[in-house]
Amino acid sequence: MTRDSRRYPKRPILGVGALIFRHNRILLVERGKEPLKGWWSLPGGVLETGESLEEGIRREVREETGLEIKPVSLATIFERIIRDDKGRAEYHYVLIDYICRVIGGTAAAASDVSALEWVAEKDIGDYKLTEGSLPVIQAAFQTNQNRAVRPPRRTASEPQPPPQPPPQP
């Protein structure tokens, strides 16, 4: 049985990534292997055959960071094509990124990650980010901030909570 190569692939490779927040900081990982060794990005990796998207993102995050996560919502889908000197697609990934919530584990660099850090939005520019990561991370910060300040929306058919009595003097 032959294994598909990630370098000069016959077809694009499907990958998953996680946008994980804690205390208004996002989790970034430093890649420990090629492609993009030494660059910072979101935790994630390649989906395995027979694995659902949710299973894949949970496995990749657990392998790279030790965290157990739950995907909350789809953030974005984009392509990363890295061309060689002759213009051929040396790497071609289709990446599906999810906003995720930590449900367990302890964060520690593992697998093909050499380091991890929780990074504030104002400090993102200090990191050598993989191409295409910055706009995804910026949009996720905006989404995360909107979730933090917006109360949950109710429909007319949902029961309203009972009014709270005024505080007693």
N, C-alpha and C positions, 0 to 999 in steps of 0.2 A: 504494500500500500504506500503510495507516495503522498507526501504532505505538500499542500500548496505553499509556495514561497510568498512571503510578504513583499519581498523585493522583486520588482518587475512582475507583478501578479498578472494572471490571465484575465482577471476581472476585478472590479473594486471589492474591497474587504469591508465588511460591516463591523463598526465599532460602537461602543456605548461609553458614555461619560457621565460623571456625577457632579452636580453643583450642590455642595453640602455646606450649610451655614451653621455657625455657632457664635452667639453673642456678636452679631453683625460682622462676622469675619467668615471668609470662604476658605475651604480647604484646598490647598495647592500641593502638588507633588512634583518632585524633581525626577525626571526620567533617568534611570540608571543604566539603560541599554539603548542601542540604536534601534530604530531611527530616533533622532532628536535627543540623544544622551546629553544630560546637563541642562536641558531646557525644562521650564516649569509648565505644568498644564493641570488639567482636571484629572482626578483618579478615574481610571477606566481602562478598557482594552477591547479585544476582539471577541465577538460573539462566537460561541462554539456551536457546531452542528447539533440540532435537537434541543437547543437551549432557548427558552423564551427570552425576550428582551429584559424582563424583570429579573429572571434568574441570572442572566449574564451580568447585569449591572451590580447585583448583590454580590455575586462571586468575585468579580473584578475588584470591587471596593474592599471586600474582606481580605482578598489576597494581597493587595497593595498597602492597605492601611490598618487592618485589624478591626475595622468598624463594621458593625451590622447596620444596614440602612434599609429604608423603605422608600421607593420612588413615589413622589407625591404628584408630580405633573411633568409633562413633556415641555422642555425648554426650547429646543431647536434641533434642526437637522441641517447638517452642512457637509461639504466635501473638503477633504484635504488632499491635494495632489502635489507631490514633490517630484519635480522633473530633474533628470540628470543633465549633464553638459550638452548632450545632443538633443534635448527637448523631449526625450521619451519619459513616460510616467514610471519613475522608479518605485514610487509608493503611491497608492490611491486608496483612500479610505472614505467611506460614507459614515459619518458620525452622528449618532442620536444621543443628545444630552438631556438628562432628567434633573429636575430639582428634587433633592432627596432629603430625608430626615433621618438622623441618627437614632437608632433604637437600642443600641448596645455596643459592647466592645470598647477597646482602648486604642487610641490613635498611636500608631508606630509605623515607621517606614519598613516595608517588607517587599518580597517578590522582586519586581524589576524597578523599584522605586529606591532612590538613594537618600531622599529626605522628604519631609512633609512639614507644612506650616499652615497655621490659621492666619490669614492675611486680611487686614482691614482694606476697605475700598481705596482709601487715600494712598496706600502703600503698593498697590498693584503694579504701578509703573516701575518699581524698583526690581522687578523680576523679569528675567529673560523668558517671555512667554512664547509658546508655540504659536505659529501663524494661525490666525482666526480665533484664538482663545479670548483675546481682550474684549471684542464686542459681545461675545457670549457671556462673559463674566460680568461686564457692565450692565447688560440687560437683566441678568439674574439678580444683581444687587438691587436694581430698580424694582423688579417683581417682588423680591424679598421685603423691601421697605414698604411697598404698597400693601402687602399682606399684614405687616405689623401694625399699620395705622388704620386700616379699614375694618369696621365691624362686619361680621358675617351678614350677607344679604338674606332677607327673608322674602318669601313669596306670600301673596295674599292668602293662599290656602294653608300656610303653616300656622300652627297655633302660636300666639304671642305669649311671652312669659308673663306671669301675673305681676302687677305693679308692686314695687317695693314700698313698704311703709316708710314714712319719713323718719330720720334718726331721732331717737329720744334724747331730750335735754339732760 
